Amino acid sequence: MNRSRTRLPAALAVAALLALATACGSSDAKQDEPDPSAVVAALRDKLPDAVQKSNKLKVATSIYPPVDFYEKDGKTLTGFDHDLMEEVAKRLGVTIEWNVIDFAAIIPGIQSKQYDFATDLNDTAEREAMVDFVTQFRDGTSILVKKGNPEEIGDLDSLCGKTVAVTKGSTQIALVTTQNATCSTPIEMLQLPDDPDAMLAMRNGRADAYLVNTLAGSYAVNSAGQDGFEILEGVYDEVFAGLAFPKSSAELRDAIQAALQSLIDDGTYGEVMSEYGLDNNVIDKSVVNAVGSQ
């Protein structure tokens, strides 16, 4: 899924091929020759000398739409994270070698420096004790309603007295319990096994709203064919997620953070997120270790 982007002015000509390489079950190689004008000297200079010499970064991720997933051919990697990291690579004049691995193997792989960094992890205090984070997006809970919002739901307070779907075992159950403490007429909670059941309950009128993961819900209704629904503005129980680096890789971490921030500042980041229906997940500033810096 190649898309043209607005790029920063030329600052350095670098003749490097960008490739989508395979390892650990990753997608087939896919090479594009970058426009040298996309590379920004001030950003590239932040890279460690070893990376500037090799022009390669080894990046780990796991499959989780819409973060990273395969196109219909089952080989070509796509997703908003993939697109953003390829834009970062263009500005740094490097090639990304993508490694699709099991989620459970990501932090051990980073700690052992098997990979330069990894994508798609929630930033938590426990994980910050093991790896460093660069914020890439925010997540949490949002309210899904029928198209046109016939119940005129606006926020958590307006759910009082309504029937609200949640999935069993989800963090949204605690959110409803907390909200009910403030309701004169409590929320009737409809616990269902998984997301398709919750969507069905919405379609057949058994639920007035669905408290859904912001990332997955936004993608479903905007890009994945779940017609008839919309996600309201607002994120509750907000968490930050993004890129994980070895504790000893501060120089690389800061270079990637600076390149990502450049995408945010010039609007490229927002364009990518909007293409996947993820306006509720955007951030305006990428930071290091968001939990610890609060």
C-alpha positions in Angstrom: 0.0 0.0 0.0 2.3 2.7 -1.3 1.2 6.3 -0.8 2.9 9.6 -1.8 3.7 11.9 1.1 4.7 15.6 1.5 8.4 15.5 2.3 10.7 18.0 3.9 13.1 20.1 1.7 16.3 18.5 0.4 19.3 18.6 2.7 21.4 15.6 1.8 21.6 13.3 -1.1 21.9 9.7 0.0 21.8 6.8 -2.5 20.2 4.1 -0.4 17.6 1.5 -1.3 14.7 1.1 1.1 13.6 -2.5 1.4 10.9 -4.5 3.1 12.9 -7.5 4.1 11.9 -10.8 5.6 12.9 -12.6 8.7 11.1 -14.7 11.4 8.0 -15.0 9.2 8.1 -11.4 7.9 6.9 -10.3 4.4 8.7 -10.8 1.1 11.4 -8.3 0.2 10.0 -5.1 -1.4 12.4 -2.4 -2.5 11.9 1.2 -3.5 14.6 3.7 -4.4 13.9 6.7 -2.1 13.9 10.3 -3.3 17.3 11.6 -1.9 15.5 14.9 -1.2 13.5 13.1 1.5 16.6 12.7 3.7 17.2 15.4 6.2 20.8 16.0 7.2 20.1 17.2 10.7 18.1 14.1 11.4 20.6 11.7 9.8 23.4 13.2 11.8 21.6 12.1 15.0 22.0 8.4 14.1 24.8 6.3 15.7 27.9 6.0 13.5 27.3 2.3 13.0 23.8 2.9 11.6 25.1 5.6 9.3 27.6 3.2 7.9 25.3 0.3 7.5 22.2 2.3 6.5 20.1 -0.4 8.0 17.7 -0.8 11.0 16.4 -4.2 12.2 12.9 -3.6 13.4 10.6 -6.2 15.1 6.8 -6.1 15.2 3.8 -8.4 15.5 0.7 -8.7 13.4 -2.2 -6.6 14.8 -4.4 -4.6 12.4 -4.3 -1.7 11.9 -0.8 -1.4 13.4 0.9 -3.9 11.1 -0.7 -6.6 9.0 -0.4 -8.3 5.7 -2.2 -7.3 2.5 -4.4 -9.8 0.7 -1.4 -11.5 -0.8 -0.4 -12.6 2.7 3.2 -11.4 2.1 3.2 -7.6 1.8 3.4 -5.8 5.1 1.2 -2.7 5.6 -0.4 -0.8 8.4 -0.1 2.7 9.9 3.0 1.7 11.9 4.7 0.2 8.8 3.9 3.4 6.8 5.1 5.7 9.5 8.4 3.8 10.0 9.1 3.7 6.3 8.6 7.5 6.2 11.0 7.8 9.2 13.5 5.6 7.3 13.3 7.8 4.2 14.2 10.9 6.2 17.1 9.1 7.8 18.4 7.6 4.6 18.2 4.0 5.9 16.7 0.7 5.1 14.3 -1.1 7.5 14.5 -4.9 7.8 11.1 -5.9 9.1 10.9 -8.9 11.4 7.4 -10.2 12.2 7.6 -12.2 15.4 5.4 -13.3 18.2 4.3 -10.5 20.5 5.7 -12.3 23.6 9.2 -12.4 22.0 9.4 -8.6 21.4 10.8 -7.4 24.8 13.3 -10.3 25.2 14.4 -9.6 21.6 15.0 -5.9 22.4 16.8 -6.5 25.7 19.1 -9.0 23.9 19.7 -6.5 21.1 18.5 -9.0 18.5 16.6 -6.0 17.0 17.4 -2.3 17.0 13.9 -1.5 18.2 10.4 -2.8 18.1 6.9 -1.3 17.4 3.4 -1.7 18.8 3.8 -1.9 22.6 1.8 -0.1 25.2 4.0 2.1 27.4 3.8 1.0 31.0 5.9 1.7 34.1 6.7 -2.0 34.3 8.0 -2.1 30.7 9.9 1.2 31.1 12.0 -0.6 33.7 13.1 -3.0 31.0 13.2 -0.9 27.7 12.9 2.7 26.6 9.8 4.0 24.7 9.2 6.6 22.1 5.5 7.5 21.9 3.9 6.9 18.5 0.1 7.0 19.2 -2.4 7.0 22.0 -5.0 4.4 22.8 -7.7 3.7 25.3 -11.5 3.4 25.2 -14.0 5.2 23.0 -17.7 5.1 22.5 -19.1 3.4 19.4 -22.7 4.3 18.4 -25.0 3.8 15.5 -24.4 6.1 12.5 -26.0 9.5 13.2 -25.9 8.8 16.9 -29.7 8.4 17.3 -29.5 8.2 21.1 -27.6 11.5 21.2 -24.8 10.1 23.3 -21.9 12.5 24.0 -19.7 11.2 26.7 -19.6 8.7 29.6 -22.1 10.7 31.6 -24.7 10.3 28.8 -24.4 6.5 29.0 -26.2 6.5 32.4 -29.5 4.7 31.9 -28.4 3.2 28.6 -27.5 -0.4 27.7 -23.8 -0.6 26.9 -22.0 -3.5 25.3 -18.5 -4.5 26.6 -16.4 -7.6 25.9 -15.9 -10.1 28.7 -12.6 -9.6 30.6 -12.0 -6.2 29.1 -10.8 -3.1 30.9 -14.1 -1.4 29.8 -15.9 -3.4 32.5 -14.1 -1.4 35.3 -14.8 1.8 33.4 -18.5 1.1 33.5 -18.4 0.2 37.2 -16.6 3.4 38.0 -19.1 5.5 35.9 -22.1 3.8 37.5 -21.0 5.3 40.9 -21.9 8.7 39.4 -25.2 7.7 37.7 -28.6 8.2 39.2 -29.8 5.6 36.7 -27.0 3.1 36.2 -25.7 1.8 33.0 -27.0 -1.7 32.1 -23.8 -3.6 31.1 -24.1 -6.2 28.4 -21.0 -8.4 28.5 -20.4 -10.3 25.3 -17.7 -12.8 24.3 -15.9 -10.7 21.6 -16.1 -7.8 19.2 -18.3 -9.4 16.5 -20.9 -10.2 19.2 -20.8 -6.7 20.5 -21.2 -5.3 16.9 -24.2 -7.6 16.4 -25.8 -6.5 19.6 -25.5 -2.9 18.3 -27.0 -3.8 15.0 -30.1 -5.6 16.4 -30.8 -2.9 19.0 -29.8 -4.9 22.1 -27.2 -2.2 23.0 -27.3 1.6 22.7 -23.5 1.9 22.7 -20.3 -0.1 22.7 -17.3 0.7 24.8 -14.5 -0.3 22.5 -10.7 -0.2 22.2 -10.1 3.1 20.5 -7.6 1.8 18.0 -9.5 -1.3 16.9 -12.9 0.3 17.0 -11.8 3.3 14.9 -10.2 1.1 12.3 -13.2 -1.2 12.1 -15.8 1.6 11.4 -13.6 3.7 9.2 -11.5 1.3 7.2 -12.6 -2.3 7.8 -16.1 -2.4 6.5 -18.2 -2.0 9.7 -20.8 0.2 8.1 -23.6 1.8 10.1 -21.4 2.8 13.1 -19.3 5.8 14.2 -16.8 6.4 16.9 -17.4 9.5 19.0 -14.6 11.9 19.8 -12.9 11.3 23.1 -10.5 8.7 24.6 -11.0 7.4 28.1 -8.5 5.5 30.3 -5.9 6.8 27.9 -2.6 4.9 27.4 0.3 5.7 25.1 2.0 3.2 22.8 4.8 3.1 20.4 8.4 2.0 19.9 10.7 0.1 22.3 14.5 0.4 22.4 17.2 -1.2 24.4 18.2 0.8 27.5 21.7 1.3 26.0 20.5 2.7 22.7 19.7 6.3 23.7 21.4 7.8 20.6 19.3 5.7 18.2 16.2 6.2 20.3 16.5 10.0 20.2 17.2 10.0 16.4 14.0 8.0 15.7 12.0 10.2 18.1 13.3 13.3 16.3 12.4 11.9 12.9 8.9 10.8 14.1 8.3 14.3 15.5 9.2 15.8 12.1 6.4 13.7 10.6 4.0 15.1 13.2 5.1 18.7 12.7 4.7 18.7 8.9 1.4 16.9 8.9 2.6 13.6 7.3 1.9 11.7 10.5 -1.7 13.0 10.6 -2.3 12.1 7.0 -1.1 8.5 7.6 -3.3 8.1 10.7 -6.4 9.5 8.9 -5.9 7.1 6.1 -6.5 4.3 8.6 -9.4 6.1 10.3 -7.4 6.8 13.4 -7.9 10.5 14.1 -8.7 9.7 17.8 -5.3 8.0 18.2 -3.1 10.9 17.0 -0.6 12.6 19.3 0.9 16.1 18.8 4.2 15.3 20.5 6.4 12.2 20.6 8.2 11.8 23.9 10.6 9.4 25.5 9.1 7.2 28.3 5.8 8.9 28.6 4.8 7.2 31.8 7.9 8.1 33.7 7.9 11.7 32.4 4.4 12.4 33.7 
